[in-house]
Amino acid sequence: MMTMTITSLLLALAFLAFAAWRLGGLPESISGMVWALPRGGWRWLWAVWLWAVAITAFAPMVELMDAHSLGILGFLPMVLLGFVGAMPLFVTEQRHAHNILGVAAGVASQFGPALLCVEWLWLWWLVPVLLLASDLWPWLGRRLDGREVLVAECICALTVWGSVLTTYNVNL
């Protein structure tokens, strides 16, 4: 279980680093970066990567939440991310539906941390802190401009990884 979570973390970091290198900076969002990729192989690579991250991140959560008979709440974001990954491959005009499914996956991903280790949800306090800090320091605001979705995606991922690793270590 810990191996899958760490694999998910490493896959996410590797692709984010690759995207930052390829784009010359951080993307506006992980889920939306697919639309900047050319059709074909790159979009397929992105989809396979997203599916791999979703499976390796949420399979351990499903297992942990099954102990409380709530495994479906860990499975739901995995399914939603499966659709998010598949949509750009087959339905290229439906960015709106892709975005809705992405937001739904983000919201659903927080059910697990809320039930397993609610302390990780404190990471969401970074949003108002970053907003306040970007008002105080304009250079930070320029760096974050347009990357609010990326920040939210990163917080979702960190709460999932953190709650799984914390719960797994507590249960040892």
C-alpha positions as CSV (number, residue, x, y, z in Angstrom):
1,M,0.0,0.0,0.0
2,M,2.8,2.4,0.9
3,T,4.6,1.5,-2.3
4,M,1.6,2.4,-4.4
5,T,1.2,5.7,-2.7
6,I,4.8,6.6,-3.1
7,T,4.7,5.5,-6.8
8,S,1.7,7.8,-7.3
9,L,3.6,10.7,-5.7
10,L,6.7,10.0,-7.9
11,L,4.6,9.7,-11.1
12,A,2.9,13.0,-10.3
13,L,6.1,14.8,-9.5
14,A,7.9,13.4,-12.6
15,F,5.1,14.5,-15.0
16,L,4.7,17.9,-13.4
17,A,8.5,18.4,-13.7
18,F,8.4,17.3,-17.3
19,A,5.4,19.6,-18.1
20,A,7.2,22.5,-16.4
21,W,10.3,21.9,-18.5
22,R,8.3,21.4,-21.8
23,L,6.1,24.5,-21.2
24,G,8.9,26.6,-19.8
25,G,7.0,27.1,-16.5
26,L,4.3,25.5,-14.3
27,P,1.1,24.7,-16.2
28,E,-2.2,26.3,-15.3
29,S,-3.5,23.0,-14.2
30,I,-2.6,19.3,-14.5
31,S,-6.0,18.3,-15.9
32,G,-6.2,21.2,-18.4
33,M,-2.6,20.8,-19.7
34,V,-3.9,18.0,-22.0
35,W,-5.5,20.6,-24.3
36,A,-2.1,22.1,-25.0
37,L,-0.8,18.8,-26.1
38,P,-1.0,17.7,-29.8
39,R,-3.6,15.1,-30.6
40,G,-2.3,11.5,-30.7
41,G,0.6,10.1,-28.7
42,W,1.1,13.0,-26.3
43,R,-2.5,13.0,-25.2
44,W,-2.5,9.2,-24.9
45,L,0.6,9.4,-22.7
46,W,-1.1,12.1,-20.5
47,A,-4.2,9.9,-20.2
48,V,-2.2,6.8,-19.3
49,W,-0.2,8.8,-16.8
50,L,-3.4,10.2,-15.2
51,W,-4.9,6.7,-15.0
52,A,-1.7,5.3,-13.4
53,V,-1.6,8.1,-10.8
54,A,-5.3,7.7,-10.0
55,I,-5.1,3.9,-9.6
56,T,-1.9,4.1,-7.5
57,A,-3.3,6.9,-5.3
58,F,-6.8,5.7,-4.7
59,A,-6.4,1.9,-4.6
60,P,-4.8,2.2,-1.1
61,M,-7.5,4.5,-0.1
62,V,-10.2,2.1,-1.2
63,E,-8.5,-0.6,0.9
64,L,-8.3,1.6,4.0
65,M,-11.9,2.8,3.6
66,D,-13.2,-0.7,3.1
67,A,-12.4,-1.3,6.8
68,H,-15.2,1.2,7.4
69,S,-17.4,-0.2,4.6
70,L,-16.9,3.0,2.7
71,G,-14.6,1.8,-0.1
72,I,-16.9,3.3,-2.7
73,L,-15.9,6.8,-1.6
74,G,-12.3,5.9,-2.4
75,F,-13.3,4.3,-5.7
76,L,-15.4,7.3,-6.9
77,P,-12.5,9.7,-7.6
78,M,-10.6,7.0,-9.3
79,V,-13.5,6.4,-11.7
80,L,-14.0,10.2,-12.2
81,L,-10.3,10.6,-13.0
82,G,-10.6,7.7,-15.5
83,F,-13.3,9.7,-17.4
84,V,-11.2,12.9,-17.1
85,G,-8.3,11.1,-18.7
86,A,-10.4,9.5,-21.5
87,M,-12.5,12.5,-22.5
88,P,-9.7,14.4,-24.4
89,L,-8.9,11.3,-26.4
90,F,-12.4,10.8,-27.8
91,V,-14.4,13.9,-27.3
92,T,-12.2,16.9,-28.2
93,E,-14.9,19.6,-28.1
94,Q,-16.1,18.9,-24.5
95,R,-13.8,20.9,-22.3
96,H,-16.7,22.0,-20.2
97,A,-17.6,18.4,-19.3
98,H,-13.9,17.6,-18.8
99,N,-13.7,20.5,-16.3
100,I,-16.9,19.4,-14.5
101,L,-15.6,15.9,-14.1
102,G,-12.2,17.2,-12.9
103,V,-13.9,19.3,-10.2
104,A,-16.1,16.4,-9.2
105,A,-13.0,14.2,-8.9
106,G,-11.3,16.8,-6.8
107,V,-14.2,17.1,-4.4
108,A,-14.7,13.3,-4.2
109,S,-11.0,12.9,-3.5
110,Q,-11.5,14.8,-0.2
111,F,-14.0,12.3,1.2
112,G,-11.2,9.9,2.0
113,P,-9.0,12.3,3.9
114,A,-12.0,13.6,5.7
115,L,-12.8,10.1,7.0
116,L,-9.3,8.7,7.4
117,C,-7.2,11.5,8.8
118,V,-9.1,14.8,8.8
119,E,-6.0,16.8,9.9
120,W,-4.7,16.7,6.3
121,L,-7.7,18.9,5.3
122,W,-5.9,21.8,7.1
123,L,-3.8,22.1,3.9
124,W,-6.8,23.9,2.4
125,W,-5.9,26.9,4.6
126,L,-3.1,27.4,2.1
127,V,-5.6,28.9,-0.3
128,P,-6.6,32.0,1.7
129,V,-3.0,32.3,2.9
130,L,-1.7,32.3,-0.7
131,L,-4.4,34.8,-1.7
132,L,-3.5,37.1,1.2
133,A,0.2,36.7,0.5
134,S,-0.3,37.5,-3.2
135,D,-2.0,40.7,-2.2
136,L,0.9,41.6,0.1
137,W,3.7,40.6,-2.3
138,P,2.8,41.3,-6.0
139,W,5.6,39.2,-7.3
140,L,3.9,36.1,-5.7
141,G,0.6,37.1,-7.2
142,R,2.2,37.3,-10.7
143,R,3.7,33.8,-10.2
144,L,0.3,32.3,-9.1
145,D,-1.8,34.2,-11.6
146,G,-3.8,31.6,-13.5
147,R,-2.5,28.7,-11.5
148,E,-5.2,28.5,-8.9
149,V,-6.5,25.2,-10.3
150,L,-3.0,23.8,-10.1
151,V,-2.8,24.8,-6.4
152,A,-6.1,23.1,-5.8
153,E,-5.1,20.0,-7.6
154,C,-1.8,19.8,-5.6
155,I,-3.7,20.3,-2.3
156,C,-6.1,17.5,-3.3
157,A,-3.2,15.2,-4.1
158,L,-1.3,16.0,-0.9
159,T,-4.3,15.4,1.3
160,V,-4.9,12.0,-0.3
161,W,-1.3,10.9,-0.1
162,G,-0.9,12.3,3.4
163,S,-4.0,10.7,4.8
164,V,-3.2,7.3,3.3
165,L,0.4,7.3,4.5
166,T,-0.7,8.6,8.0
167,T,-3.5,6.0,8.3
168,Y,-1.2,3.2,7.1
169,N,1.5,4.1,9.6
170,V,-1.0,4.4,12.4
171,N,-2.4,0.9,11.6
172,L,1.0,-0.8,11.5
